[in-house]
Amino acid sequence: MKKIISGIQQVGIGIPNVYEAFDFYKKAFGMDIALFDDNGAAELMLPYTNNQPQNRHAILALNLKGGGGFEIWQYTTRAPLAADFNIELGDLGIFVCKIKSDDVKATYQELKTLGLTILNEPQQAPDGKLHFYVKDAYSNVFEIMEGLPFFSKGKRHTGGAAGVSIGVSNIDASIKFYNDILEYDKVIYDETGTFEDIAALDGGKKAFRRVLLTHSKDRVGPFSRLLGATQIELFEAKDFTPRKMFKDRQWGDFGYIHLCFDVKNIGVLRTEFAEKGHPFTVDSGSGDFDMGEAAGHFAYIEDPDGTLIELVETLKIPILKKIGWYLNVKKRDPEKPLPNGLLKLMRFL
């Protein structure tokens, strides 16, 4: 067996009201498929929840146009905390969720009409592609970027998550991590200075080394066509000392709580990542997670600055819940994508 990383499955977002957020993301970005909707205890996340199990309510929202989902996450046994400082670009952790669009200018006009907080007009990134930034109702920053290939047609110009921007302390160490561990082996650009296209972001007028990574090979696996190609953008502050976004807070508090990858053969990853100095910090082991409507194995590792990376090996997903049809992914070829038509049935969830 070999490790298989099929793409970004979802970006975790800590928010105060799970249904309010689901409705917001459905309206704004077309994230209208609830793959699961689950209440329960996060019993295995003790290293990141002050050694106490915490109850939470989570929805995994998808956009069948393609891309990763949002795991919308709400504490139900404690009040979630915001950072006690103004988080800026370059602080350590996930600052931006990237969303692909098939028409950036049209998306800009659409989101203006919907009343989102638009941070800037479409501009060219260092790779020459158009993008712009918006804030959601909870002050999370999203980047609308020129689309990578899409899985299907959708109700919006936008698809799902196509990557993230992460603040790091040592960009060379982070490049090595995201290459060696998660196979982001291609550098699209590597530039240092100040950048007009990010000036509207909090801290965006400061100097950075900025590196955009992607993967040179197409991803494989059951959900690889749906998830699509992705990018990781790294920002290293050059003229200030960054702070940890989740300092003195818990996983699940407000903000981007993790970056999750869909994988196969998680046991192979367990061994390889430990040998490379990045052992699992949370591990469901041989036991399955069960979110009621989806099941599998999961684990967490940390990047060099402690940003949480989740790894999920999905074993069961709902296809048509109304008639009790759930797909056993475990019995499928681990490298072969699921048929497009089968996945598109999830729009009837």
C-alpha positions in Angstrom: 0.0 0.0 0.0 1.1 3.6 -0.6 -0.1 6.9 0.9 -2.8 8.7 -1.1 -3.7 12.3 -0.6 -6.8 13.1 -2.6 -7.0 16.8 -1.9 -8.4 19.3 0.6 -11.5 17.8 2.0 -12.5 20.8 4.1 -11.4 23.8 6.0 -12.6 23.9 9.6 -14.3 27.2 10.8 -15.1 27.9 14.4 -18.3 30.0 14.6 -21.0 30.9 17.2 -24.1 29.5 15.4 -23.8 26.5 13.1 -27.2 26.9 11.3 -26.8 30.6 10.8 -23.3 30.0 9.3 -24.5 27.2 7.1 -27.3 29.5 5.7 -24.7 32.3 5.2 -22.2 30.1 3.3 -25.0 28.6 1.2 -26.2 32.1 0.2 -22.7 33.6 -0.3 -20.7 30.7 -1.9 -23.2 28.0 -2.9 -22.1 25.7 -0.1 -25.5 24.1 0.0 -24.9 20.4 0.6 -24.9 19.2 4.2 -22.9 16.0 4.0 -23.3 15.5 7.7 -25.0 17.4 10.6 -23.8 16.0 13.9 -24.0 16.8 17.6 -21.6 15.0 19.9 -18.4 15.1 21.9 -14.9 15.7 20.6 -13.5 13.1 22.9 -10.1 12.5 21.1 -9.1 16.2 20.7 -7.9 16.5 24.3 -4.5 18.0 23.3 -6.3 20.9 21.8 -9.3 21.2 24.2 -7.5 21.8 27.5 -7.6 18.0 28.2 -11.4 18.1 28.6 -13.8 16.5 26.1 -16.0 19.2 24.6 -19.4 18.9 23.0 -19.9 20.5 19.6 -22.2 20.7 16.7 -20.7 20.4 13.2 -22.0 20.5 9.7 -19.8 19.6 6.7 -21.0 21.9 3.9 -20.1 21.1 0.2 -20.5 22.8 -3.2 -20.9 20.2 -5.9 -19.4 22.6 -8.4 -16.2 21.3 -6.9 -13.6 22.0 -4.3 -13.3 21.3 -0.6 -16.0 21.8 2.0 -16.4 23.9 5.1 -16.6 22.1 8.4 -18.8 24.6 10.3 -18.0 24.0 14.0 -19.8 25.3 17.1 -19.1 24.6 20.7 -22.2 23.6 22.7 -20.7 23.3 26.2 -18.6 26.4 26.4 -18.6 29.9 24.9 -16.1 30.1 22.0 -13.3 32.6 22.4 -12.0 35.2 19.9 -8.3 36.2 20.0 -7.5 38.9 22.5 -5.6 40.8 19.8 -6.3 41.8 16.2 -5.1 38.9 14.0 -3.1 40.1 11.0 -1.7 38.6 7.9 1.5 36.9 8.8 0.4 35.8 12.3 0.9 32.1 12.7 -2.0 30.0 11.4 -4.6 30.0 8.7 -5.6 33.5 7.7 -7.4 33.0 4.4 -9.6 30.4 2.8 -9.2 30.4 -1.0 -12.4 29.9 -3.1 -12.2 29.3 -6.8 -14.4 31.1 -9.2 -15.1 30.7 -12.9 -15.6 34.5 -13.2 -13.9 36.6 -10.6 -15.4 39.9 -11.8 -19.0 38.5 -11.8 -18.4 37.0 -8.4 -17.3 40.4 -7.1 -20.6 42.0 -8.3 -22.6 39.2 -6.9 -21.1 39.4 -3.5 -21.5 43.1 -3.4 -25.2 42.6 -4.1 -25.4 40.1 -1.2 -23.9 42.6 1.2 -20.7 40.9 2.1 -17.8 43.0 3.4 -15.7 43.4 0.2 -12.1 44.3 1.1 -10.8 45.2 -2.3 -11.6 45.2 -6.0 -10.3 42.4 -8.2 -6.5 42.7 -8.8 -3.7 40.6 -10.2 -1.8 38.4 -7.8 1.9 37.8 -8.5 1.1 35.0 -10.9 -1.0 37.4 -13.0 -4.4 35.9 -12.0 -7.3 38.0 -10.7 -8.4 37.7 -7.1 -10.0 39.7 -4.3 -10.8 39.4 -0.6 -14.0 39.4 1.4 -15.0 39.0 5.0 -17.8 36.8 6.2 -20.2 37.7 9.0 -17.7 36.3 11.6 -14.6 38.3 10.3 -13.1 35.3 8.5 -11.3 36.3 5.3 -12.0 34.5 2.0 -10.0 35.0 -1.2 -12.0 34.7 -4.5 -9.5 33.5 -7.1 -9.6 32.5 -10.7 -10.9 29.0 -10.9 -9.1 25.8 -11.3 -11.1 23.1 -13.2 -14.6 22.5 -11.9 -16.4 19.3 -11.2 -19.8 20.3 -12.4 -22.1 23.3 -13.0 -23.4 25.2 -10.0 -25.7 27.8 -8.7 -22.9 30.3 -8.2 -19.7 31.3 -10.0 -17.8 30.0 -7.0 -16.9 26.5 -6.1 -15.6 25.3 -2.7 -12.3 25.6 -0.9 -9.3 25.5 -3.2 -6.6 26.2 -0.6 -5.5 28.5 2.2 -3.0 31.2 3.1 -1.0 30.4 6.2 1.3 32.6 8.3 4.6 30.9 9.1 7.8 31.8 11.0 10.3 30.1 8.8 9.1 29.8 5.2 11.8 27.4 4.1 11.0 24.9 6.8 7.3 25.3 5.9 8.0 24.7 2.2 9.8 21.5 3.1 6.9 20.4 5.3 4.1 21.0 2.7 6.3 19.4 0.0 7.5 16.3 1.9 4.4 15.6 3.9 1.5 16.8 1.7 3.1 16.8 -1.8 2.9 20.5 -2.6 6.1 20.2 -4.7 5.6 23.0 -7.3 6.4 26.7 -6.5 4.2 29.1 -8.6 5.9 32.2 -7.2 8.4 33.2 -4.4 8.6 36.9 -3.9 9.6 39.3 -1.1 8.4 42.8 -0.5 5.2 44.7 -0.1 2.2 43.8 -2.3 -0.6 46.0 -3.5 -3.0 43.1 -4.0 -3.0 42.3 -0.3 -2.8 45.8 1.1 -6.5 45.8 2.1 -6.0 42.9 4.5 -5.2 43.6 8.2 -1.4 43.8 8.2 -1.3 43.6 4.5 0.8 46.7 3.9 3.7 45.2 5.7 6.6 43.3 4.1 6.5 39.6 3.5 8.2 36.7 1.8 5.3 35.2 0.0 5.3 31.7 -1.7 2.5 30.0 -3.6 2.7 26.2 -3.7 0.7 23.6 -5.7 1.1 20.0 -6.6 2.6 19.0 -10.0 0.7 15.7 -10.3 -3.1 15.3 -10.4 -4.5 14.0 -7.2 -5.9 10.4 -7.2 -8.5 8.7 -5.0 -12.3 8.4 -4.7 -13.0 12.1 -4.2 -10.1 13.6 -6.2 -12.2 14.8 -9.1 -14.6 16.6 -6.8 -11.9 18.2 -4.6 -9.7 19.2 -7.5 -6.3 20.9 -7.6 -5.4 23.2 -4.7 -2.9 25.8 -3.5 -1.1 26.6 -0.3 0.1 30.2 0.1 2.7 30.9 2.8 3.5 34.3 4.3 6.6 35.0 6.4 6.6 38.4 8.1 9.8 40.4 7.4 9.3 43.5 9.6 7.3 42.3 12.7 7.2 39.3 15.1 4.1 37.2 14.3 1.8 35.8 17.1 0.1 32.4 17.2 -3.5 33.0 16.2 -4.8 30.4 18.7 -2.5 31.3 21.6 -4.3 30.6 24.9 -7.4 29.4 22.9 -8.8 26.0 22.0 -9.3 24.2 18.7 -12.9 25.1 17.8 -12.7 28.7 19.0 -13.4 31.4 16.5 -11.5 31.4 13.2 -9.9 28.8 10.9 -9.3 25.8 13.2 -7.7 23.3 10.8 -7.0 22.3 7.2 -8.3 18.8 6.4 -7.0 16.4 3.7 -8.9 13.4 2.3 -6.5 10.5 2.4 -6.4 6.7 1.9 -4.2 4.2 3.7 -3.9 6.3 6.8 -1.7 3.6 8.5 0.9 4.2 5.8 0.8 7.9 6.6 1.1 7.2 10.3 4.4 5.4 9.8 5.8 7.8 7.2 5.0 11.0 9.0 6.4 9.8 12.2 9.7 8.8 10.4 9.8 12.4 9.0 9.4 14.0 12.4 5.7 14.8 12.3 3.9 12.1 14.3 0.1 12.1 14.7 -0.9 14.2 17.7 -4.4 12.9 17.6 -5.2 9.5 16.2 -8.6 7.6 16.0 -6.5 4.5 15.5 -8.3 1.5 14.1 -11.6 2.8 15.5 -13.9 4.6 13.1 -15.2 8.1 13.7 -19.0 8.2 13.1 -20.6 11.5 12.4 -24.0 9.8 12.0 -24.1 10.2 8.2 -20.4 9.7 7.5 -17.7 7.5 9.0 -14.0 6.8 8.7 -10.6 7.2 10.4 -9.0 10.6 11.3 -5.8 12.0 12.7 -4.0 15.3 13.2 -0.5 16.5 12.7 1.0 20.0 13.2 3.0 22.0 10.7 6.2 23.6 11.9 4.3 26.4 13.6 1.6 24.3 15.2 -1.1 24.9 12.5 -3.4 21.9 12.7 -3.6 19.5 9.7 -6.4 16.9 9.8 -6.2 13.7 7.8 -9.5 11.8 7.1 -9.9 8.4 5.5 -13.5 8.3 4.6 -15.2 4.9 4.7 -18.9 5.8 4.4 -20.8 8.7 2.9 -24.5 9.3 2.3 -25.7 9.4 -1.3 -29.5 9.4 -0.9 -30.3 9.7 2.8 -34.1 9.6 2.2 -33.9 6.0 1.1 -31.0 5.0 3.3 -28.4 4.7 0.6 -24.9 5.1 2.0 -21.7 4.3 -0.1 -19.1 2.0 1.4 -15.9 3.7 0.1 -13.7 1.0 1.7 -14.6 -1.5 -0.9 -13.6 0.8 -3.8 -10.2 1.0 -5.6 -8.3 3.5 -3.4 -6.8 5.3 -6.4 -9.8 5.4 -8.7 -12.2 8.4 -8.6 -15.8 7.7 -7.9 -18.1 8.1 -10.9 -19.1 11.7 -11.4 -22.8 10.8 -11.7 -22.7 9.0 -8.3 -21.2 12.0 -6.5 -23.7 14.4 -8.2 -26.5 12.4 -6.5 -25.5 14.1 -3.3 -27.3 17.2 -4.4 -30.4 15.4 -3.3 -29.2 15.0 0.3 
